[in-house]
Every structure is written in C-alpha cells, then in structure tokens.
C-alpha cells in the first residue's frame, strides 16, 4: 500500500546524507514522500532521487545565524509548513534531538525511528539495531525495511552523469585541459582523520610528474590553512578550488576526474557515488561503520597498528595508523586502479 510519509533526515553531515540515499530511494519509489533535509544538500538529493519526493529544506545556517527568538520563529515556520499535511507515517532517520522535536510536533498516524532516538516517548516504534557491528548505511536501511518489508540493496546509490554547471572564471578552463585530472581533498571533520599535509604535497607533485593536473578541494577557514600548508611544500602548481564550489559543482568536477584521493570525510563519500575511482585514507575511524559501499573505492588503512584500548579522540599510539600510510602505498593503489 502506498503511504503518505514524512521522512526526517536533516543531518548536517554530507557523508550521512550520501549514505542514506539508497534508503531514501527505496522509500520514494514505494511511497509518497515529503523529505526534510539540510538545505545545503537539497540540490544533491533532488538529482539523486530524480525529484521523486517533495524536499522541505531545513535552513540550518539561517537558523544558526539568528538570535534565540529568530531561531524559534524560523523553526516554527518550518514546523507550521509541515503541519499543514497529514501523514500516514513519520520516519525519523536522523535520530537526533532536533528530529525528535519535529516528530513530537507533527501529526502522523504512526511514528517510527531508530533505537537510538533521543526521545523515545514520541515514537510508536523504535527499530532495534547494533551500531557497534553494523555500517551506518544499515542504520537507515533497517528502518526503511521495517516499513517497506523489502530489502534495501547494500550499496551506495550512484549519481547520474551530471551536466556541466556554471563555474567561476578561474575554473572554467578545467574541462578543456588535455591532462587527466586528479582531485585531492586533504581535510576532514576531525584532525585525527587527516593524512599529513606534507604527504598530500608529495602526492600532488608525484601526480603532476605522472602527467596529471591536480585539483584540491576545500572550504572554510581550517581547510584554507591545510591547503596553504600543502602549497608551501609543493614544487608544482595545482588548481585551488577553495570556497569556489557548491555541492553540485563538486560532484560534477569529481566526475570529470580520473582519480580522487581523500581522507574519511563527506566529500569522500560523495566521490564514491560519482563513478570516479576513489582512494580513501582511513585512520582510527571504524571501517565497519564508515567504509564506502562502492565498487569504485579502494581503502587504505593500517588499523592493525592501533592499540586495542585506543579511542578515535584518545589515541595511545600517536595516530600511527594514519601516519603509517605512505606515499608509495597511495601510488601503488593508484597503479592498481589503472
């Protein structure tokens, strides 16, 4: 039976949004869906899901920029917009305090979410799961399977080939270059996930000497510092796209590349659904939960070097699992993907 659903996935993390795409696709194929998503990810979601759902953007940046009263007013407008509809079911994929609050305020015959939801009293059903042993993908898929009664394919939903978007004047020549393109993303949400900037500099030079045109992605103040550190150590110029691309432009640019190399981050998961070959560099992050479920992705990790008592933010071995990844390791992985 086709149901009217409100699906909540306003995660601020690009990686989580990408990982949930296959689950969202399963729900939108089977039901009539309104989807609350972070407004930064809305354009990507529309393309990936072929506009099969009504996207309700969650204006996170706008809310954050306002006073306490302004935040309440902006949030209330979102809730009032959604409350105008009656839903057969509200599905919370994010399981946060924010989504629990929305669940409590919206009319729905049935409310379902993952077992780890913040305020379980607002839900009719909390779906059991074991985050210690399952991929983040399963956090979303298991909830959808409890609704649809059908398995969700355990692989990322791939993006279609994207048309060329408008680019800033400094980047318009990229698709016309004769050299193969290699895209590097040297940053991550946590410093312990980052391969050293000096290593990315050496990789950039090595790729240049192999005939690649190197492009480096980045946004925000911290990533600016990382790119500047790379620039200080390189002998050859690279294309710096810092703060020049939106999410669709990033996805399109990666699709033009022969290769993507990056740390465990949102852009790495995005790269994994573009069809481009991806080399993912992992430190202490749990591979069982965060490895990309994509046939185009190769993972480099030395987690056998980790102390059994290590925690991601309290390493007992100076993050040797990350620093042990060598330039030769990365170049060998690139050669294997040719």
N, C-alpha and C positions, 0 to 999 in steps of 0.2 A: 504494500500500500504506500502510495506517495504521500509524504507528510510535509507540513509547513514547519521548517526548522529555523531556529536562531542559533547560529554557531559562533562561539566566542573564542577568538584566537588573536587578541591584541598584543601579542608578545613584542617587546622592544628588540628582541634578538633576531637578526636576519637569518641566522642558521636555523633557529627553531621554526621560523616561518617556512623556510625551504623544506625542512624535514617533514613538515606537516602537509605539504602539497598533495601527496598521493592520497592521504586520508581525506583531505578536502575534496579532491576529485571524486572519490568514491561516494561521498555524501551528496555532492551536487549532481552526480549522474542519477542518483536514486530518488532525490527529494527536491522540494522547492526551498531554497536556502537563502536566508539573509546572513551575511558574514561580517562580524565586527573584527576589523584588522587594523593594525597600526597604519596610519596614513602614509608613512614612508614606504610601506610595502604594497600598497593598494594597486599600483600600476602593474607590478610584477604578478600579483595574484590574478588580476583580470586576464593577463595574457596567458598565464599557465593554465588557468581553468576555462579558457576560451569564453569568458564572460557568461558562464552558466549560472552565476549567482549574483545577487544584489549586494554590492560591497558597501558597508557602512564604515567609513574611515574613523578611527579613533585618533583625535588630534592631540597626541601626546606632547609634542613640542609646544603647541599653543597653550595647552593647559599648564605645562611647567613654567611658561614664561609669565603667567598672570599672578595676581595677588590671590590670597586664600579665597576671597569672595568671588573673584573672577574664575578661579578654578572650579568652584562649586557651580557657578552659573553655566560654564561651558559643559561640564559633565552632565548637568541637569538637562540641557538642551539635547544632548545625545540620548539620554535615557527617555526623554519625552518623545523623541522621534521614533525610537524603537517600540515604546509602549503603545503607539498607535496601532500596532498589529497584534493579533492573537496567534499564538504558536501552539502547534501540537506538542512540540518538544524544544527545550533549550539545552544545547550541548556545550559544555564548557571544556575546551581542550587545554586551556592555559593553567587552570587550577590555582590562580593567584587570589589575593585579597581583592584586587580590582574586579576580576570576573565574578567572584562570589558575591560582591556587592551588586553587580548588574543582574545576576541571577535572582537575587532577593527582590529586585525592584521591577522585574519584567513579568508579564503574565504568560504563563505556559502551563499546559496540562501536565507535563512531565519534565523534570529537571534532572539531567544526568551529567556526571563529571568523573574525573579520575579519583582514585582512592586518596590521593594526596591533596585534595582541595582544602582550602583554608577554613571554610565554614560549612561543615557537612550538614548542619541542620537545615540549610536551604535547599538541599537536594533530596530527590526521591530515591536516587540510585547512585552509589559510588562504586565505580568499576575497579575490582581488585587488580593490582599489578605489582611487580617486583622490580623497582628501579635499579637495584643492585646488580641484577643479572640480565636486564634487557636493554635494547637500544632505545634511545629517545623516540625513534620512529614508532616503536611499539606503544609508547605512552599515548600516542594519538590514535594509532590504528586499532588498538584493542577497544577503545571507546566507540569508534565507528562500527566495528564488527558487532558490538553488542546491540547496535541499532539496526544495522542492515542485515545481520545474520549471514553475511558473506565475507570471505577473507579479503583483506587488502593486500595487494602484491607487495612483497618486501623488497622494494627497490625504489629509488627516487623517481619522481615524475620529471621527465626531461622536458626542457623548453623547446618550442618550435624554433625554426630559424627566424631570427629577428630582422626586420628591415633596418636599414641604416638610419639612426636618429640624427638630429641636428647636433653638431659638435662645436665646441669653442674654436675660434680661428687657429689656435696653436695646435689643435689636434686633427684638423680636417684632412691633413695630408697622410694620416696613418694608414687608411685602407689602400692608398695608392703606392705605398712603398714596395720596392721589389724584394726586400729581405723578408724571411719568415719572422713572425712576431712571437716574442716570449713575454708573458705577463708575470710579474712578481708582486706579491703582497707580503711585505715584511713585518706586518703588525698583527696584533691580536688583542682580545679584550683584557687579557692578563699578561703581565710581563713574563711570567714563567712559561707561557706558551710560545715565546718568541725565540727563534733561531737568531744568533747574534747578527747585528747589522754588518759587522765586518765580513761575515760569511756570505751574506747577501751581496755585498760589494764584490767579493771574489767571484761569486756565481755570475753576477752581471757581466763582469769582464770576460769570464770564460765563455759565456753565451755569445757575447759580442765577437770574440775571436773565432767562434764556430759559425759565424755568419748571421746571427740573429739580431734583429732590432729589439732592444729590451724596453719594456714599458713597466713602470712602477705605479701601483695603485696606492691611494691613501686619502684619508680625510681627517680633519680635526687636528688640534694642536699637538697631541702626543705623536701622531703619525708623521706630522711635519718634522719633528725632531729626529725621528727614525730615518726618514728619507734624507735629511741633511747629513746624518752620520754616514749613510751609505755613500752619498756624493763625495764626502771627504776622503773616502778610501778607494774610489774607483778611478781607473785610468781612462775609461771610455765613457762618453756621454750616453745617457738614457733619456727616455721620454717620461717626464714627471707629470702625472695627471692629478696631483693632489688638489682636492676640493673643486675639481672641474667636471665631475660626472655625477649624474643621478643613477639610480639603481638600474634602470633600463639601459642607459648608456654603458654602464659597467658590464652588464650581461652581454650586450651586443659586442663590445670590444673584446671580451674574453672569447666569444665565438669566432672572432677573426684571427685569434692566435693559434699557433701550432702547439703551444705549451703554456701551462700555468703552474707556478711553484709558489706555495704559500704555507703559512702556519695554520694550525687549527683555528678557524675563525669563520664568521658569517660569509665573507667573500669566498672562502674555500668551498663551503657547501654550495654557494651559488655557482661557482665554477664547475662543480661536479654535475650540474644539471644542464650545462651548455653543450655538451658533446665534445669539448676540448679535452685533451689529455691533461690530467692533473697529478702533480706530485704533492702530497700532503705531508707536512712535517709535524710530527707529534712528540710532545714531551710527556709530562705526567698525566695528561688527560686520559680518562678511561676510554680505551678503544672500544670496549664492548658497548658503550653508550653513544659515542660520537664519531666513529669512523664513517665516512661517506658510503652510502649503499649505492654505489655507482660503478659500473664496469669500466669506466674511463679513468678511474682514480687508483693510483698507487700510493700506499702509505709507507713512510719511513719512520721507524721508531726503534728505540733501544731501551724499552721498558724493563728488560731483564737486568739492567743495571740499577734499578730502583731498589731502595731498602724496603723490606716488607712493611715497615712502620711509617713510611713516607706518606704524607698528605700533599695534595697539589700546592697548597699555600704554606706548607711547613716541611720543606724537603730536608732530608738528613744527608744528602749527597751532593749538595750544590747544583742540583738540576743537571747532573751528568748525563741523564737520559736524553736531554735536549742537546747539550754541547757535544755529545759523542757522535752526533750526525755530522759527517764530514762532507766537504765539497765533492770528494770522489764518490761518496755514496749517492749524492744527488745527481751527479753527471752520469754515473752508471745506470741509475733509474731512468734518466732521460734517454740514454742509448738503448735501453731495453724497450722503450715505448716507440722507438722509431720504426 
